[in-house]
Amino acid sequence: MIEPISYLAFVLAFVAAPVLVVAGALLVTKRWHRAQLFGAGLLVAVALTYTLPWDDYLIRSGVWEYGSTLVGRVGVVPYEELLFVAAQTVLTGLWTTLVVRPDGCGPSVTRRQRLGGVAAGLLVGVAGLALLSIPSSLYLGAILAWSAPVFALQWGFGWPVLVRARRSVVFALAVPTAYLWAVDRLAIGIGLWTFSAERTTGIALLGLPIEEALFFLVTNAFLVQGLVLLGWVVERDVLPSVADAIRDLPSLVD
C-alpha cells in the first residue's frame, strides 16, 4: 500500500494542528489555570520518558510495524512516534484545562481510601501480567501492566476526588479519546502502521483494534486524572498557604 501522507505530515495535521485550535480557545475564553498549564507541560516530559521504553519493547516484540518512510528513530522508536506522544499530551492537557475548573473542595482522602486506590491499580497490573503470558494478548497485557503503576499512584493519591469530579473527568476524557480513536483508525486505514495477528486479539470495533482503543483511553486517563488531581492540590493546599503568607507579611515587616 502506498501511503498518501507521511507519518510526520499525518501527526502534524491531525494531532499537532488541533493543539493550536484548543490553545486558541483557551486564549479566547481565558479559562486557563496556571497549575494545569504547568502540569500539562510537565506531563510531556513524563509521558515521553515513561512511554519510550515501552514502545521500544513492543516494536522489538513485533506487535506493530510502520509502513511509511520515517525521519529517523531513537533505538527502534520513530521520531514521529515521540512527536505523536508529545502532541497528544499537550492536546489532552489543554483540553482538560479548558473544560475542567479545579477546586479544593471535599474531605481529605483517608488512609484506607488511599490503600484501596493502590490495590485497584495493582489489580490492573495483575490482569496485565496474566495476559502477557498469552501470545495473542501480548499487546493487551502490555497496556494493562504498563498502566498499573500510574493508576495505582493516581488512584491511591485521590480517587475520591476523581469520583467527585466524575462529570468533568468523563467529559475531559471522552472528547480527545474519541477524536484520537478516529485519527488512529484513519492511520491504520491508510497503512501508516500495521499490527501483528499473532500478538493481538484480532478483535476490532469499526476497524479499530481494541488494544488501540484501550491505549488511547488509558493514556488520556493518565493525563486527565493527573491534571484534575494537581488542580485539587493547588486549590486546596498551595493557594491558601500563599494567601496566608501574603496576609502575614505586614506583621513580619512590623
N, C-alpha and C positions, 0 to 999 in steps of 0.2 A: 504493500500500500504506500502510495506517495502522499506524504503529509502536505496539506495546503498551507500550513503555517508551522514555523519552527517552535520548539518548546519555549525559547526565550520570548519570542513575539507573543505567544499564547499567554504566558504569565503576565507580561506587561499589559496586554489588552484586557484580560479577563479577571485578573486578581489585583495588579498594581493600580490600574486606572480607577476601579471603584473606590480605592483608598482616597483618591482626590475628591471624589463625589461626597463621601462621608465626611471628610475633613472640611469641605466647603459647607456642608450642612451644619457642622459644629460651629464654624465661624459665623454663619448667618444667625443661628439660633442662640449663640453664646451660652450653650449648655455644657461647656467643657468643665471638668473638675480636675484641678491640678494634680491631685494624688492619682487619679485614674489615668491621666495622660502620662504621668511619670511611670506609673505601673505598666502601661502598655509598652512604653519604650524599653523598660527593664525586661519585660517578658520576651522581647525579641531575642535578646542575648541568651536568656534561659532556654527558650524554645530551640534555638539553633544548637546549643550545647547538648541538650537532652536528646534531640532528635537525630543528630548526625550519626552517632554510633549505632543507633537502632536501624536507621535507613541503610547504613553500610552492611549490617548483619543480614538484613532481608534481601538486599540486592545480591550479596555474595551467596545467599542460600537459594537464589534462583526464583524468589517469589514473584518478582516482576523484572521487566527489562524495558529499555527505551528504544523507540523506533526512529526518533528524529536525530538530526545532526546536532551534537551538543557543543557548547562553547568550550567546556573543559570539566574536570572533575576534581573533587577532594577525595582521594582514595578512589572509590567507585561511585561516589555520590556526585551527580552533576551540579554544577554551579546553579543551574536553573532550578533545581530542586530546593536548594538553600534559599534562593530568592522567593520561591513559592511559599516556603515556611515563614519567612520574614514578612512577606506581604499579607499572608493570611492572618498572622498575629496582629499586625497593625490594623488590618481591616476589621477584624472582630473586636479588637480592643477599642478602636474609635467608635464603632457601632454601639458597644456596651456603654461607653462614656456618653453617647448621645441619648440613649433610651433609659438608662438606669440612674436614678437620683440616690446617691448613697446617704445613709443616715446611721446614727449610732444608737438607735432605739432598741428596746428589747432587753431582757435579762442577760446576765453573763452566762457563758457556756459552762456547764458543770463538768467536773472531772469524769463523772460517769458518762455524760454525753460525748466527751472527747474520746474516751476509750471505745465507745460504741462506733463512732465515726471511723476510728483507726481500724477496728475489727472489720467493718464493712468494706473498707478499701483493701484490706488484706484478703478477704474472701474473693474479691475480683481477681487478685493475683493467683490465688489457689486454682480458680477456674481456668485462668490463662495457662498456668503451668501444666495442668492436666491436658489441655487441648494441644499444647506443644508436642506432646508425645505421639500425636496422630498426624501423619504426613499431610493429609488433606485439610487439616485445620491449623497448619503451622502459622499462617498469616493471622488468622482469627485469635489464636492463642497468644501470639506475639503482641498483638494490640492490647489484650487484657492484662498480660503480665507487665508490659511496659507502662500501662496507665495506672496500675495498682499503687505504686509509691506516691504518685501525685494525688490520687484520690484519697489515700489514707491520710496524707498531710492536710489536704484541704478540708475533708470531712471531719477529721479529728480536731482541726482548729475551730470550725464553726458551722457544722451542718445545720444547727437550728437557725442560724442567721440566713442561710440559703433557703430553708423551708419557709421562713417568714417572708422572704422577698421572692417567693416562687413565681409569681406572675411576671415580675420584671425579669427574673432569671430565664424563664421559659421563652419570653419574647426576645430577649437579647440573644439567646442561643438558637432559636428556631430560624430566624431570618438569614444570618450568614451561613448556617448549616445547609439549609435548603438551597441557597444560591450556589454553594460550593459543591453540593451534590450534582447540580445541573452542569456546572463547569467541568467536573470530573467526568461525568457521563459523556460530555461533548469531546473531551480529550481522548477518552477511550474509543469513541466512535470514529475519530479521525486517525487513530493509530499512534498517538504520541507515546503511549505506553501500553503494554500488554501484561497479562498475568499468567502464571503457571497453572495449568489444570491440575497438576499433582500437589501443589502447595496451597490450594484454595478450595473452598467447599463447592464452588460451582453454582451456588445459589445467588440469584440476582433479582433486584427489584427494578423493573423497567430498564433493564440492561446495566444497572449499576450493581457491581458485586457487593454483597452485604458487608464484606470486610471493609471496603472503601466507605460505605455509608457509616459504619461504626467508627472508622478512623476519624472522619470529619466531625462526627458527633462528639467523640471523646476529646479531640484536641480543642474544639471550641468550648467544650465544658471546662477544660483546664483554664482557658482564658477568661471566660465569663465569671466563673466561680472565684478565681483569683482576684479579679478586679472588684467584684462585689464585696469580698471579704476585706480587701485593702481599704475600700471606701468606708466600710463599717468601723474598722480600727481607727482610721484617721478621724472620722466624725466623733467617735465615742471617746477616744483617749488623747489623740495628738492635739486637735484643735482646742478642746477645753483646757489642756495644760498650757498651751501657748497663750490663750486668753487670760488664764490666771497669772501667768508670768508677766504679761503686759500690765495687768491691774496692780501687781506688786511693785512695779518699777518706781512709782513715786515714793513709796515707803523706803525703798532701798536707797534712793537718792538722798532722802532726808536723813 
